[in-house]
Amino acid sequence: MADKLLEPDPSRTIESLRDTGYSFNTAIADIVDNSIAARATVVKIDVALLPVEGIQPIVAISDNGCGMDDDGLLNAMKYGSKRRSDPNSLGKFGLGLKTASTAFCRKLSVISRGTTDDNVRKYQWDLDYVSQSGEWRVKGLEPTADEIDMLDAAAHGHSGTLVVWENVDRLLQRDFVKPGAAAKALARMCDDLRFHLGVVFQRFIDKKFANVANVEIVLNSVPVEAWDPFCLDEPQTDPLTNVPNKVRLPTGEEVPIELKAYAIPRADGFSSKEAREKARISTDTLGFYIYRENRLIHYGGWLGMFKVEPHDSLLRVEFSFDNRLDDYFNIDIKKSRVLLAQELYDYIKTSFLTAPKRQAQKKYRIGQDEKSAATAPRVHEGANRTIDEHAPDVESAKITIIDADSNKVEIQNKNGTFNHTIVIESDAPAGQCRVIPKDDLPGGALWEPCIADQKHAVQINTKHDYYQKIYLPLRNSNAVIGMDSLLWALAEAEHGTYNERVKDVYADIRLQVSMALRKLIKDLPDPEFPNPDEEADD
């Protein structure tokens, strides 16, 4: 049988390509990539609502790059355009401009002025026109006066390119009746976009990166600020490792990659409130920051290597590579997905990250311990009052201190009178004579009976995982009073049933229960503490 030419149906294909998974942020970033590839030094992005009947957004991205002649513009509009001659280009598949734009609009216009003449050219993909014509037919149009003005806002009469989205039907997620509500929703999207651009193009915006082409990106007339995920200007940022690495290609060529790990400051370690807020410490921002040709293509998380947990929230890892390693990273059309080759995955997980994770966790836990110590007295205020009020009706033993220096007491209970050794707190703060937080207890036990201010009391280990993960998230609630009452009651039960035969058994029970609790809750997340300013406001 003879070969047959089977061309894809234009309407169905162009409509299907709207669903490649772009978010608004990744779509705009993909178009900015084209501006940077065109050696633009200024990129202007305008997102607004048109003053027409109904709610109609419009998006325009203009630059002062090298622009395109007629052949170049037609190639740029082609699905699967020819590969750029520069292998370092941020463009990769020849689809981004079209698929990123039509993911949100039904009309995509590109207006450009090249370097060889003053002509301004315009071509437009109109999805409804493609459907009606049944052909891959792009419209050739005359640019409007407004479009030339928008182009010149960035290009100033020289070469440059303008991308315009019209009939934007997928940007606002629901139909708005009132323009004010739509404007607020659009403003929130632009705030999120501003941060995304500052992250993704940080190295192009920040002039400290001397080996990277500098670009000014302006969103709705306000310049986008670069966001440094590694907080390198902060004195308490700790570089944990910087290991020169190389990857051997199938050709035998060794290609360098950069792997650097940083522990950013704890919330209380930043030079200012503004610096702390800008750092955005959370589980959403921990993990990898992966750069291809100095453009961020992925950030956050561990690529499936580890669970995302709060005790890793200070650790951020820079991973930079160039275009020669694209196949090792399986970069997708949106340049937002990364799948590491197995040998890289194994090396990073088992060799590179072991020490930095341990060091960053230590830095985090030091802060947690300090916060626990500061928070603990307030956590137990309610329990101290409640237990002190009702304890006289509950206590079933009489304890007399014989020698406070050596912790010697006499216990009288239903089993008789016995000499016993028990911790005697001689300097418990006022109001803390029933539940006493301690920064550690022998054997790592969660609780231990004691005497404080001549009263039956219980010590609680604030470094125990149960305290960290269960108590602290419930602080300022009745649940803490309930748990404190339970531990105090267990301590009181020891006093009421004590005799010479069981004294060692009680200590073993406390240790066994404490060990079991630590294992049972090991997979629960660490607590989130308020930032220092919120604590001060309290």
CORPE-V304491 format. One line per field, one symbol per residue. ss: DSSP state (@ for helix, = for strand, . for the rest). burial: 1 if it has 24 or more other C-alpha atoms within 12 Angstrom, else 0. Layout:
ss=???
burial=???
//
This chain:
ss=.........@@@@@@@@@@....@@@@@@@@@@@@@@....========.......=======......@@@@@@@@..................@@@@@@@..=========......=======@@@@@@@.....===...@@@@@@@@@@@....=========..........@@@@@@@@@@@@@@@@@@@@@@.@@@@..........====..==..............===========.....==========...@@@...@@@@@@@.......======..=====.=........@@@..=======.@@@@@@@............@@@@@@@@@@@@@@@@@@@@@@@@@@@@@@@@@@@@@@.@@@@@@@@@@@@@@...======....======..======.===.........====...@@@..======..=======...@@@@@@@@@@...@@@@@@@@@@@@@@@@@@@@.....@@@@@@@@@@@@@@@@@@...........@@@@@@.
burial=0000000001100110110111111111111111111111111111111000001111111111111111011101111000000001111111111111111111111111110000011111111101000001111000100011011111101111111111111111000000000110110011001111111111111100000011111111000111111110010111111000001000000000111111111111110000110111111011111111111111111110000111111111111111111101101111111111000100011001100110111011101110111011111111110111001000111111100000001111000001111111100100111111111010011111111111111111111111111111111000011011101111111111111000000110011011001100000001111010000000
//
